[in-house]
Amino acid sequence: MTISVVLVAIIALLHIYILYLEMFLWATPKGQKAFGTTAQVAQDSKGLAFNQGLYNGFLAAGLIWGIFYPDADVGQHIQLFFLSCVLIAGIVGSLTAKRSILYIQAVPALVAIVAVLMKW
């Protein structure tokens, strides 16, 4: 297993965890702490968070698809596409929601993109 595959898999697992937090723990104390919301805000935005969690699941699914795609070259292109989506989402999230998203989501995606491009 290559370094790039490990990094892509870690990012996929991170997005599965984010899916879980957003879809199922959003209005709990753990979800409120993770996303810096109050009980009222969390309750009011629960539907939006559920939808957002689903999108994170799609990112994870795409990354996993890229890892297991039978043609390694095509698989790397799939990985690069979904890593780019993660990178952009992380940048936008850091500008519009919480600055730490840049370090939790965008920077790891950028590192993985470099690893995939370098074929590490």
C-alpha positions in Angstrom: 0.0 0.0 0.0 1.4 3.4 -1.0 1.5 6.6 1.1 -1.0 8.2 -1.1 -3.5 5.4 -0.7 -3.1 5.6 3.1 -3.6 9.4 3.0 -6.7 9.2 0.8 -8.1 6.4 3.0 -7.6 8.6 6.1 -9.4 11.5 4.5 -12.2 9.2 3.5 -12.5 8.0 7.1 -12.5 11.6 8.3 -15.4 12.4 6.0 -17.3 9.3 7.2 -16.8 10.6 10.8 -17.9 14.1 9.7 -21.0 12.5 8.2 -21.7 10.8 11.5 -21.3 14.0 13.5 -23.4 16.1 11.1 -26.2 13.5 10.4 -26.5 11.9 13.8 -24.8 13.9 16.5 -25.5 17.5 15.4 -27.9 18.4 18.1 -26.1 16.5 20.9 -23.5 18.0 23.2 -20.7 16.3 21.3 -22.0 17.7 18.0 -22.5 21.2 19.4 -18.9 21.2 20.8 -17.4 20.0 17.5 -19.2 22.6 15.5 -19.4 25.4 18.1 -23.2 25.7 18.1 -25.7 26.2 20.9 -28.5 23.7 21.6 -31.1 26.1 19.9 -29.0 26.7 16.8 -28.2 23.0 16.5 -31.9 22.1 16.8 -32.9 24.8 14.3 -30.3 23.7 11.7 -30.6 19.9 12.2 -32.1 19.4 8.7 -29.4 21.4 7.0 -26.6 19.5 8.9 -28.2 16.2 7.9 -28.0 17.2 4.3 -24.4 18.5 4.7 -23.4 15.2 6.3 -24.7 13.4 3.3 -22.5 15.5 1.0 -19.5 14.5 3.2 -20.5 10.9 2.7 -20.5 11.4 -1.0 -16.9 12.7 -0.8 -15.9 9.7 1.2 -17.6 7.3 -1.2 -15.8 9.0 -4.1 -12.4 8.7 -2.4 -13.0 5.0 -1.6 -14.2 4.4 -5.2 -10.9 5.9 -6.4 -8.8 3.7 -4.1 -10.5 0.5 -5.3 -11.0 1.4 -9.0 -9.6 -1.5 -11.0 -7.5 0.7 -13.3 -4.9 2.4 -11.0 -4.4 5.4 -13.4 -8.2 6.1 -13.6 -8.4 5.5 -9.9 -5.8 8.2 -9.3 -7.8 10.6 -11.4 -10.9 9.8 -9.4 -9.0 10.4 -6.2 -7.7 13.7 -7.5 -11.2 14.9 -8.4 -12.7 14.1 -5.0 -9.6 15.4 -3.1 -10.0 18.7 -5.1 -13.7 18.8 -3.9 -12.5 18.2 -0.3 -9.9 21.0 -0.7 -12.4 23.5 -2.1 -15.0 22.6 0.5 -12.3 23.0 3.3 -11.3 26.4 2.0 -14.9 27.6 1.7 -15.8 26.2 5.1 -12.8 28.0 6.7 -13.9 31.3 5.2 -17.6 30.9 5.9 -18.0 28.7 9.0 -14.9 28.0 11.1 -11.2 28.7 10.5 -10.1 25.4 11.8 -11.7 23.6 8.9 -8.8 24.8 6.8 -6.5 22.6 8.9 -8.9 19.7 9.5 -10.1 19.4 5.9 -8.2 21.5 3.3 -4.6 21.0 4.3 -4.8 17.2 4.6 -6.5 17.1 1.1 -3.7 19.3 -0.3 -1.1 16.9 1.2 -2.9 13.9 -0.3 -3.2 15.6 -3.7 0.6 16.1 -3.7 1.1 12.5 -2.7 -1.2 11.2 -5.5 0.5 13.4 -8.1 3.9 12.4 -6.9 2.8 8.7 -7.0 4.1 8.2 -3.5 
